[in-house]
Amino acid sequence: MSQRVLVASNRGPVSYQFGADGSLNGSRGGGGMIAGVTDGLAALGPEASVTWICAALSDADRAVARSQETGSHDEGGIPVRMLDIAPGIFDRAYNRVANSTLWFLLHQLFDTPGQPRFDREFRRDWAAYLAYNEAFAEALAQEAATGDGGLRVLIQDYHLCLAPRMLRDRLRDQLGGHAGEARPAAAIGHFCHTPWAPPDYYRMLPDQVGRALLDGILGADRAGFHAERWASAFMDCCAAVLGADVTRTGLAGPGPGPVGRVTYRGHVTEVAVHPLGVDAAALRERARAGDVRAHAGALRRSAGDRKLIVRVDRTELSKNIVRGLEAYRELLTTRPQWRGQVVHLVFAYPSRSAVPEYRAYTDLVRQLALEITEEFGTADWDPLILEVKDDYPRSLAAYALADVLLVNPIRDGMNLVAQEGPVLSERGCALVLSREAGAAATLAADALLINPYDVTETADALHRALEMPDAERRRRGAALAATAASDPPGRWLGGQLASLGPGS
Ligand code: F6P
C-alpha cells in the first residue's frame, strides 16, 4: 500500500533568500524539529508519498508561495507547499502567540509580576492564531480530498495546536457530516517538541484560550511528546481544565509508546511518548568532512592543550545561557586551579530577534561573557570564546573536541545538543545536563544532572566533569552516545506513523 503522508509545521524544510540579481536561492531550514522530521521522512524510503505544508516566513518565501502551482521541492526532494499567510496575521500568530505566549508558558519562562498580560491586544493576537491555524487546516483538508485514502497527517508543535480539531471538522464536513458512518479521510497525529506545563501554570491562560488549545490537540488521533513528563502534564491539563476523561497506562521503559488516552467530545486521543535521538552514522559521516576538520584545527589552535567546556545553543531564554556563564565564573572563582587550564567555548546563535526579550537576553549574554574575559583573562589565556554567528560545521568540530558539554536548559522538550555532542566527541565528553531537559529521561544514568537554577551546583558539576578520570569519561561518553543513537529520526517518525495505522 502506498504511504501517503502530510506534514504540517510553521517552519519548513526549505527557506528562500533573494540573490543579488533577484533570483531565489533555497537553503535547508534549521532547528531540531526540521532535522528530526526531514531525516525521519528520508528513512521512509521511495514508496512514501509526502507533502510538507509550512508557512512562508520571508518575502522570498512568499514569492515562492505565490508562484507555486503544484509545490516546490526542498533540497532532499520533499514536495513542499508554502502558505502565503498575510504578514499581519503571521506576525501576531508566530511572534505574539506562539513565541511570546505559548513558548513562555510551556517552558515556564514568565516573569510573573509583569507577565503575562492578556488584554484586548492579546485578543487580536489570538484571532490571528485562529486564522493561521485555519489556513493550515484548510490546506491539509484540500490535500486530503485529492488522494485515494491511506493518508496520515503529522502536525508539528505549539504553533499548530488548533489545526488537528479544525482538520477533523473539515474532514467530517467532506463526508457530509457522517463521520460516524464512513471512514474519515485521514488519521491525524500531533507532536509537541516542547515541554508541557502543569495545570497550575497552564491556567494563567485566559480560560477560553486554554480550553481551545487542549481541545485543538484532542482533535488528533494521537498526541505525541518527547518525554513522559510532558505527556503526563498534558493529560493533567486535559483533566483539570477540560474535565476530560483521562486513562493513564504509563510507560514501561524510556519509550517509545503510549502512556494514556483522553476521551473528549466523543473522540479518543492516544497520548504517547517518542524520544528523538540522532542518526549517529550520518552525523559521524558529516563530521569527517573537510570544513569540520578545518574548524577543529582552528579551535584547537585557539585553545591550545587546555580542556574545553563546550555549549551550543540558540540564544534562547529557555537555554539558560546566563546562569551557565555565571556557573563558569563561579568555577574560576572558587577553583583557581582551573585558571589558565580551561577554555569555555560558547556558541550562542541568533534566534527570534523580533521578540524584545530575546534581544535583551542576547545583550546580557554578550555583557557577561565580556565581564568574565576581563575578570580572568591574561596575556596568554582567553578563558572564554563567544561565537554568535551560526556555523553548523564549527559546532560539529566543537563537539569533537569537547571534554565537557554543558546543557543546562530551564526546560527543554528533548535537546539534541546533549545527544550530538557525545556521538561526535573524540575522547568521550562528560555531560553536565539539566534535569529539566526531556533528554534527561534517557541520559540520566551517564550524565551529571543539575538543577538549572542552581549556579553553585552547576559550577560543582563542571568541576567534577573536568576532573573526571579519562576511563570514566570515556565509558560514560560511549554510553551516552549509544543511548542517543538508539532513537534515530527514522524510528521516531516511523513509530508515530505505525501508531496511526495504515491511514484511512
Ligand atoms: O519545538 C522547538 C522548535 O520547533 C525546534 O525544532 C527548534 O529548535 C525551534 O523550536 C525553532 O524555533 P523557530 O522556528 O521559531 O526558530
Boltz pocket constraint, residues with backbone or C-beta under 6 A from the ligand:
constraints:
  - pocket:
      binder: B
      contacts: [[A, 11], [A, 30], [A, 31], [A, 32], [A, 33], [A, 34], [A, 157], [A, 192], [A, 193], [A, 194], [A, 351], [A, 352], [A, 413]]
      max_distance: 6.0
